[in-house]
Amino acid sequence: MSEVSFLTSSRASDAPAVWSLYGEDATSGDELVGDQQTRELLRGLTHEIGNHLQTISGEVDLLRLGGVLSSEKTNMIDHGLKQIRKVAREIDASLCPPALDVKTEDPALILREVVLSSEKQLADHGIRTSLLLRESLPKVRLDWQFSRALKEIIDFSHALLPQGGQLKIEAGVRRVGENRYIELTVINASPVSLGLEEKDVFRPFLKVNNYRAGLSLAVARQILRRHFGKIAFRKERTNQGIFSILIKIPSEGRKVKG
């Protein structure tokens, strides 16, 4: 058993909330939304929105440098522009998902990279982070979007843990019937209620503990469904919630191709 831990806060937490990620076989084909003309229209629209926001952001910076706007006002405007830009990217990813490009990947390496990329941001919110590999993980066929889906789910801890706490990610191998799967588990330890209803988890523009999630979890679910079939959520108690995915491991008779 190996463990990689990242201590990012000394704040104690004593109420664990568990997320597991389960999924099944990868789906075949790309489920693009609408016809080609509609997709091109939507992609052009989100691109134009991004361009205009970039222009406005540049003008705001010039006003700040010229002393016309205070740093406080500039930061508020900049935050709003970034949020709109983020939503535009999520709309593009949701309505016009890119074609799958799967290749043989090391899931343990992807997990480490995602956790490390989130470490500082989580620490700023008083959230301690750790990664535990219960055993060696086999390589599987994954698309580059898989890491994005994991990042979106981990980032959602900002909303679930408004008073800080602990985020513990575990990975191992699980057998279901005759098949073996890589099982990922994300444990959120919170001193307060999760502030989340089961039926609302994947609702677009969900607001949790004054945090607006936009389309992030909806996009993550779409990515995971395109890869592995489904993702589910349930609450066991007010401070415990469970998400799950199982990544199917190819049978020994099948070789994983690069």
Protein Blocks (a to p, Z undefined) as FASTA:
>chain_A
ZZddddfbfbdcfbdcddddddddddedjddehjfklmmmmmmmmmmmmmmmmmmmmmmm
mmmmnomacfklmmmmmmmmmmmmmmmmmmmmmmmcccdddddddfklmmmmmmmmmmmm
mmmnopacddddfbdcddddddfklmmmmmmmmmmmmmmmmngpadddddddddehjbcc
dddddddddfbdfhiafklmmgghiaeehiaekjmlmmmmmmmmmmnopacdddfblkbc
cdddddddddfkbccdZZ
